[in-house]
């Protein structure tokens, strides 16, 4: 499914097949006509009344003819669904447009459309369509909204068909459905200088030179407007098409956003829980860093890295920033609690021994931004050692006890992380992430702040 494109097209073919199933769709009016016709025919036979027999046959045949006619038109009513957009933030609305086309040569009777949607998106939409002429089209729409992130199926579409006389009523289902992705809320962040770099591109001393020599050249296809002086003739002869040298490109500084998803690190659930705040903060950070030109990856406590490509898990020049952001936001849309008991796998991934790969030689250029839940002494020490592999490190620490209404117990952990070189900020309930982000940019290296607790 692509947002804004029609989908779910097809004939209403499910929901019972054969004339026997169609006969079961006789309405009260149809059954009454059939019973009256049979009774009239029986009386006509007993009384010897030919006129009454013709009336009885007419009454009995009319609902049967409607059954056959409606049965033959079940594949001649097509429908489609258009979902715009296919990805919305939590609390946002998406519009679903349904279209019904009568492709048969006879008009339809009364139609009732019903689309299946999960209860979290709202009530099940139902629409009644009047007679649709041959070749006619009807369009209806409804809106869906969810405060909970996730992936939600829309459909299949159900169609209730009736004949013009109201004798038969059949329910058919389309076979296709669409998926609405509800991503975490993101907040526009101010451009601040963190403990790494002010933006995602290094200076001239860290540029990767593509023209180091003929043997090191990485050519690409010629594009209209390219300078002909950059044509690489050896590659042109090899590939049989015009090839040019790539321009010098600045090296993109790497940034890792670490999200702690351990189940025992958070308390509570729902849109206002500490875990959802951490997920939303991670999403805002990823989008902001990609906009600033960083090469970014999302890392979780189980060592999983997104995008997870060959470049150590980081988004690279092969990823469009919007595409990379969409991939990471889609991952965060369905992310849940892990069964991990600690942060060891994330630590190994940062060192280069895990699935996510390390900084790939980035050294002090690497920026690490972590969203951490409750930490015991062992996990606090593990998080402290993560700082050794990054050029700058910022930790947003959530205290589940405070989010549950109890006293804060985060100060000791902030101090230990600060001693290891982290810039640490406590995230109390209800704090705006943009305010904490601004504080992180103003805080000196290796400092701690209460984030509003005082």
C-alpha positions in Angstrom: 0.0 0.0 0.0 1.3 3.4 -0.9 -0.2 6.5 0.7 -2.7 8.2 -1.5 -2.9 5.4 -4.1 -6.0 3.4 -4.7 -5.9 -0.1 -3.3 -8.3 -2.8 -2.3 -9.8 -2.9 -5.8 -11.6 -6.0 -6.9 -15.0 -7.7 -7.1 -16.9 -8.6 -3.9 -16.4 -12.4 -4.2 -16.1 -13.7 -0.7 -18.8 -14.3 1.8 -20.7 -17.3 0.4 -20.8 -18.8 -3.1 -23.4 -20.6 -5.2 -27.1 -20.3 -5.6 -27.7 -22.0 -2.3 -25.9 -19.2 -0.4 -27.8 -16.7 -2.5 -31.1 -18.3 -1.5 -30.2 -17.9 2.1 -30.1 -14.1 1.5 -33.8 -13.9 0.9 -35.3 -11.1 2.9 -38.6 -11.3 4.8 -40.3 -9.8 1.7 -38.7 -12.3 -0.6 -39.7 -15.3 1.6 -43.2 -13.9 1.9 -43.5 -13.7 -1.9 -42.2 -17.2 -2.3 -44.5 -18.6 0.3 -47.5 -16.8 -1.1 -46.7 -18.0 -4.6 -46.4 -21.6 -3.5 -49.6 -21.3 -1.5 -51.4 -19.7 -4.5 -50.1 -22.4 -6.8 -51.3 -25.2 -4.5 -54.8 -23.6 -4.1 -55.0 -23.2 -7.9 -54.2 -26.9 -8.4 -56.8 -28.0 -5.8 -59.5 -25.6 -7.1 -58.6 -25.9 -10.8 -58.2 -22.1 -11.2 -55.7 -21.4 -14.1 -55.7 -17.6 -13.4 -54.7 -18.2 -9.8 -52.0 -20.5 -10.9 -50.4 -17.8 -13.1 -50.5 -15.4 -10.1 -48.9 -17.9 -7.8 -46.1 -18.7 -10.3 -45.5 -14.9 -10.7 -45.3 -14.5 -6.9 -42.9 -17.5 -6.5 -40.7 -16.7 -9.5 -40.1 -13.1 -8.7 -37.8 -13.6 -5.6 -36.1 -16.5 -7.4 -35.4 -14.3 -10.4 -34.0 -11.7 -8.1 -31.8 -14.3 -6.4 -30.3 -15.4 -9.8 -29.9 -11.8 -11.0 -28.1 -10.8 -7.8 -26.0 -13.9 -7.8 -24.8 -13.2 -11.4 -23.8 -9.6 -10.5 -21.6 -10.4 -7.5 -18.4 -10.1 -9.5 -19.6 -6.9 -11.3 -19.4 -4.6 -8.4 -15.8 -3.4 -7.7 -14.4 -1.3 -4.9 -11.2 0.5 -4.0 -9.8 2.2 -0.9 -7.6 5.3 -0.8 -5.7 5.9 2.4 -4.2 9.4 2.8 -1.6 9.5 4.3 -0.4 6.0 5.1 1.7 7.2 8.0 0.5 9.6 10.6 1.8 10.7 14.0 0.0 9.6 17.2 -3.0 11.8 17.6 -3.1 12.7 13.9 -5.9 11.9 11.5 -5.9 9.9 8.2 -8.6 10.1 5.6 -10.0 6.9 4.0 -11.9 7.2 0.8 -14.0 4.3 -0.5 -15.2 4.1 -4.1 -17.7 1.7 -5.5 -18.2 1.0 -9.2 -21.1 -0.7 -10.8 -19.6 -2.5 -13.8 -22.7 -4.5 -14.7 -25.4 -3.6 -17.2 -28.2 -3.4 -14.6 -28.6 -1.0 -11.7 -28.0 -2.1 -8.2 -30.4 -1.8 -5.4 -29.7 -0.4 -2.0 -26.0 -0.9 -1.0 -24.6 -0.8 2.5 -20.8 -0.5 2.9 -19.0 -1.4 6.1 -15.2 -1.2 6.5 -13.5 -3.2 9.2 -11.2 -1.1 11.4 -9.6 -1.8 14.8 -11.5 -0.4 17.8 -8.6 2.0 18.6 -9.2 3.9 15.4 -12.8 4.6 16.2 -16.2 3.2 15.4 -16.8 0.9 12.4 -17.9 3.1 9.5 -21.1 2.2 7.7 -22.6 3.9 4.6 -25.8 3.4 2.8 -25.8 4.0 -1.0 -28.9 4.4 -3.1 -29.4 2.8 -6.4 -26.2 2.9 -8.6 -26.9 3.1 -12.3 -25.0 0.8 -14.7 -21.4 2.1 -15.0 -22.1 4.5 -12.1 -19.7 5.3 -9.3 -20.2 6.3 -5.6 -17.6 7.7 -3.3 -17.7 8.1 0.5 -15.0 8.8 3.0 -14.3 8.7 6.7 -11.5 9.6 9.1 -9.5 7.4 11.5 -7.4 8.6 14.5 -5.3 6.9 17.1 -3.4 8.1 20.2 -1.5 4.8 20.3 1.3 4.1 17.9 1.3 0.9 15.9 0.3 -0.7 12.6 -3.4 -1.1 12.1 -5.1 -3.0 9.2 -8.0 -1.4 7.5 -10.4 -3.8 5.8 -11.5 -5.9 4.2 -14.4 -3.9 2.9 -17.8 -5.6 3.3 -20.7 -4.9 0.9 -24.3 -5.7 1.4 -26.2 -6.0 -1.9 -30.0 -5.8 -2.4 -32.1 -6.2 -5.5 -34.3 -3.3 -6.7 -37.4 -5.0 -5.2 -35.8 -5.7 -1.8 -36.3 -9.5 -2.2 -32.7 -10.6 -1.6 -29.9 -9.2 0.5 -26.3 -10.6 0.2 -23.2 -9.8 2.1 -19.8 -9.9 0.2 -16.3 -9.2 1.4 -13.4 -7.9 -0.6 -10.1 -9.7 -0.1 -7.7 -6.8 0.3 -6.9 -4.4 3.1 -4.6 -1.5 3.8 -2.3 -0.7 6.7 -2.2 2.5 8.6 1.1 3.2 10.4 0.8 5.4 13.5 4.3 6.7 14.3 5.4 8.3 17.6 4.8 12.0 18.0 7.8 14.1 17.0 8.8 17.5 18.2 10.7 20.1 16.2 14.0 20.6 18.0 16.2 23.7 18.1 19.6 23.6 16.4 22.0 23.5 19.3 25.6 22.5 19.6 25.9 19.3 21.5 29.1 17.7 22.8 29.9 16.4 19.3 29.4 18.8 16.3 27.1 21.7 15.5 26.0 19.9 12.3 26.4 16.6 10.6 29.3 17.5 8.1 32.9 17.6 9.0 35.3 20.3 7.9 37.8 20.1 5.0 40.3 18.0 7.0 37.7 15.2 7.2 36.5 15.2 3.7 36.7 11.9 1.7 38.5 12.7 -1.5 37.1 10.8 -4.5 39.9 11.9 -6.8 42.8 10.3 -4.9 44.0 8.6 -8.1 42.7 6.7 -11.1 42.7 3.4 -9.2 40.6 4.9 -6.4 38.0 6.7 -8.5 34.4 5.7 -8.0 32.6 6.8 -11.2 28.9 7.2 -11.8 26.7 7.6 -14.9 26.8 10.9 -16.7 23.9 13.2 -15.9 22.8 16.1 -17.9 24.7 19.2 -16.9 27.8 17.4 -15.6 31.1 19.0 -16.6 32.7 17.1 -19.5 36.1 17.6 -17.9 35.1 15.2 -15.2 34.5 12.3 -17.7 36.4 9.2 -16.7 37.4 7.6 -20.0 38.6 4.3 -18.6 35.3 3.6 -17.0 33.4 4.9 -20.0 35.2 2.3 -22.2 34.6 -0.4 -19.6 30.9 0.1 -19.1 30.1 1.3 -22.6 28.4 4.5 -21.5 29.6 7.9 -20.4 30.9 7.9 -16.8 32.1 10.8 -14.7 34.1 11.1 -11.5 32.2 11.8 -8.4 32.5 15.1 -6.7 34.2 15.4 -3.3 31.6 14.8 -0.6 31.9 15.8 3.0 32.1 13.0 5.5 28.9 12.6 7.4 29.4 12.5 11.1 27.9 9.4 12.7 25.3 9.6 15.5 23.7 6.7 17.4 20.4 7.1 19.2 20.1 4.4 21.9 16.7 3.5 23.1 16.4 1.4 26.3 13.3 -0.8 25.8 13.8 -3.2 28.8 10.4 -4.1 30.4 11.8 -3.9 33.9 13.2 -0.4 33.2 9.8 1.3 33.0 6.5 1.3 34.9 3.1 2.0 33.6 1.6 2.0 30.1 -0.4 4.2 27.8 0.2 7.4 25.8 1.5 9.3 28.9 3.8 6.6 30.2 7.6 7.0 30.6 8.3 4.5 27.9 6.1 6.3 25.4 7.9 9.6 26.3 11.3 7.9 25.6 10.1 6.5 22.2 8.8 9.9 21.2 12.0 11.6 22.3 14.1 9.1 20.3 11.9 9.7 17.2 12.3 13.5 17.5 16.1 13.1 17.9 16.4 10.9 14.8 14.4 13.2 12.6 16.4 16.2 13.8 19.8 14.7 13.3 18.9 13.5 9.8 17.8 17.0 9.0 21.1 18.3 10.3 23.0 16.0 7.9 24.2 13.3 10.4 24.6 9.7 9.4 22.2 8.2 12.0 21.3 4.8 13.3 18.7 3.6 15.9 20.1 1.1 18.4 18.1 -0.7 21.0 19.2 -2.5 24.2 19.0 -5.9 22.4 21.7 -4.8 19.9 19.4 -4.3 17.0 20.4 -1.5 14.6 18.2 0.3 12.1 18.7 0.9 9.1 21.1 -2.1 9.6 22.8 -1.7 6.2 26.5 -2.5 5.4 27.7 0.8 6.8 27.7 -0.4 10.4 23.9 0.1 10.6 24.0 3.8 9.9 22.1 5.7 7.3 24.4 6.6 4.5 24.6 8.4 1.2 22.5 5.7 -0.4 19.6 6.6 1.9 17.5 9.6 1.3 17.0 11.4 4.6 13.2 11.1 4.3 13.5 7.5 3.5 15.8 6.8 6.4 13.6 8.7 8.7 10.5 6.8 7.5 12.3 3.5 8.1 13.3 4.3 11.6 9.9 5.8 12.5 8.2 2.7 11.2 10.4 0.7 13.5 9.5 2.9 16.4 5.8 2.7 15.6 5.7 -1.0 16.5 8.6 -1.2 19.0 7.7 -2.7 22.4 9.4 -3.8 25.6 12.2 -6.3 25.3 13.0 -9.2 27.6 16.6 -8.1 28.0 17.9 -7.8 31.6 20.7 -5.4 30.8 22.5 -3.2 28.3 25.3 -5.6 27.4 24.2 -6.2 23.9 23.9 -2.5 23.2 27.4 -2.0 24.7 28.8 -4.8 22.4 27.2 -3.2 19.4 28.8 0.2 20.2 32.2 -1.5 20.5 31.7 -3.2 17.1 31.2 -6.7 18.4 27.4 -6.8 18.0 25.0 -6.9 15.2 24.9 -3.2 14.8 28.6 -2.7 14.3 30.7 0.0 15.8 31.5 3.5 14.9 33.4 2.2 12.0 36.5 4.2 12.9 34.6 7.4 13.5 36.4 7.8 16.7 35.7 11.2 18.4 33.3 12.2 15.6 30.6 9.8 16.9 27.7 11.2 18.9 25.8 9.0 21.3 22.3 10.1 22.5 20.7 7.7 24.9 17.2 7.4 26.4 17.5 5.2 29.5 15.0 3.8 32.0 15.7 2.6 35.5 19.3 1.5 36.0 20.7 -0.6 38.8 24.4 -0.4 39.7 25.5 -3.0 37.1 23.6 -1.3 34.2 24.8 2.2 35.4 28.4 0.9 35.1 27.6 -0.6 31.7 26.2 2.7 30.5 29.3 4.5 31.8 31.6 2.3 29.7 29.5 3.2 26.5 30.8 6.7 26.8 34.4 5.6 25.9 33.5 4.9 22.3 31.9 8.2 21.5 33.0 11.7 20.8 30.1 13.2 22.7 27.4 11.5 24.8 24.1 12.8 26.1 21.8 10.7 28.3 18.1 11.4 29.1 17.3 9.4 32.1 13.8 8.5 33.2 12.9 7.5 36.7 9.9 5.2 36.7 9.2 5.9 40.4 8.8 9.6 39.7 6.5 8.9 36.6 4.4 6.7 38.9 4.0 9.5 41.4 6.7 8.4 43.9 9.9 10.1 45.0 12.8 10.5 42.6 15.8 8.2 42.9 17.7 9.3 39.8 20.3 11.7 41.3 22.9 9.0 42.1 22.8 7.6 38.7 23.1 11.0 37.1 26.3 11.6 39.1 27.9 8.3 38.1 27.2 8.9 34.4 28.4 12.4 34.7 31.7 11.2 36.2 32.1 8.9 33.2 31.8 11.9 30.8 28.1 11.9 30.0 26.0 15.0 29.8 23.0 13.8 31.7 19.5 15.2 32.0 16.7 13.8 34.1 13.3 13.6 32.4 10.5 14.2 34.9 6.9 13.6 34.1 5.3 16.1 31.8 8.5 17.8 30.7 8.7 19.0 27.1 11.5 17.2 25.2 12.4 20.4 23.3 13.3 22.1 26.6 15.6 19.2 27.7 17.2 19.3 24.2 17.9 23.0 24.6 19.4 22.4 28.1 21.6 19.6 26.6 23.0 22.1 24.1 23.8 24.7 26.8 25.3 22.2 29.3 29.1 21.9 29.5 30.6 18.5 28.7 30.2 16.0 31.5 27.5 17.8 33.5 24.2 16.8 35.0 20.9 18.7 35.3 17.7 17.8 37.0 15.6 18.7 33.9 13.2 20.7 36.0 13.2 19.0 39.4 15.5 21.6 41.0 
